[in-house]
Amino acid sequence: MKKILVVEDNLEVRENLKDILELSDFEVVLAENGVTGVAKAKSQSPDLILCDVMMPELDGLGVLKILGQNASTASIPFIFLTAKTEKEDFRKGMELGADDYLTKPFKSADLLEAINRRLAKTEKIRQIFENTSGTPFKSFIDEARGIKALEDLSANQEVRAFPKKAMIFEEGGHPRHLYYVETGTVKTFRRNDLGKEYILDVHNPGSFIGHQALLSGEPYKHSARALEETGISVIPREDFLTLLYKDRDFSIHFIRLITRASYEHEDRLLSLAYNSIRKRVAESLLTFFDKTHTSQEQELVVLREDLAALVGTAKESVIRTLSDFKEEGLIRINKGRISIINRDKLESIPN
């Protein structure tokens, strides 16, 4: 059941909204003013906020501004309820990140339509960024084109097929697109002065690649290559930046995606600095397996060079460690294909 916070100083309106929402199977949390509304937004974690504009103590614009500065509440969909129709109020609200406006008096059907529309869009974005939806990014972009603020998005998006080992973009190239992995697996990597590769990450369906260079406005600092036959949604730079700058939901989730990636890279650096080769090989083996398979029973086909590039060691060291894992009954190797037999022991290898 979705939870909605109603911030409204008028008792009659507040109770009326409560009745309408509860009849539509929403859980309702009430706040009689802006100060209470901010506190309940932080403590109750609602799925959506309905907020009056004109209120004593703290008005709706103040509520939105405070919540927008808090990491735990910034992404909650926010709909203003107002009797004022001046364009200046609408402009201020949208600049602060409001998702919609409803002008009093409004019909119950209009209220519920606005709520369901915002909840559906937020859920779609959340699923995309958490890689659980199975909904191609193309569908989201197509839907975004229907939003008034995004009507100028171009229609040049396409899904390209990349065969195994095909280069998607190269270090030093100039970014023109954002890439979204629809199917297959991609590695991003850098080479040192001697041409030796170090794999930065392995990307499975639901991952974005190439966004760092788009955001920095600089050439690519790394390269990307398909590890298997891969389908990539190619989003023009203008589409991506327009969506990022004009869609509050998208920009917040994208910032979270970048932050999570940063934390993962910090963990990798810590592992490289302090973990043994055995532990790093085990971690990298599980990384490849998890990002290219959905079942623990499936076999993994990975070049020993790629595994070594992710571990950050010589191929010979990886081959020797894999042989040790096989003798210890942790993995099975058959004609170069690796099956994980004892995942728990791989995960808990001592350092």
ABEGO torsion letter per residue (X at the ends): XBBBBBBBABAAAAAAAAAAAAAAGBBBBBBABAAAAAAAAAAAGBABBBBBABBBGBBAAAAAAAAAABAAAAABBBBBBBABABAAAAAAAAAAGBABBBBOBBBAAAAAAAAAAAAAAAAAAAAAAAGAAGBBAAAAAAAAAABAAAAABBAABBBBBBBBGBBABBBGBBBABBBBBABEBBBBBBBBAAGBBBBABBBBBGBBBGAAAAAAGBBBABBBBBABBBBBBBBBAAAAAAAAAABAAAAAAAAAAAAAAAAAAAAAAAAAAABBAAAAAAAAAAAAAAAABABAABBBBBBAAAAAAAAGBBAAAAAAAAAAAAAAGABBBBGGBBBBABAAAAAABBX
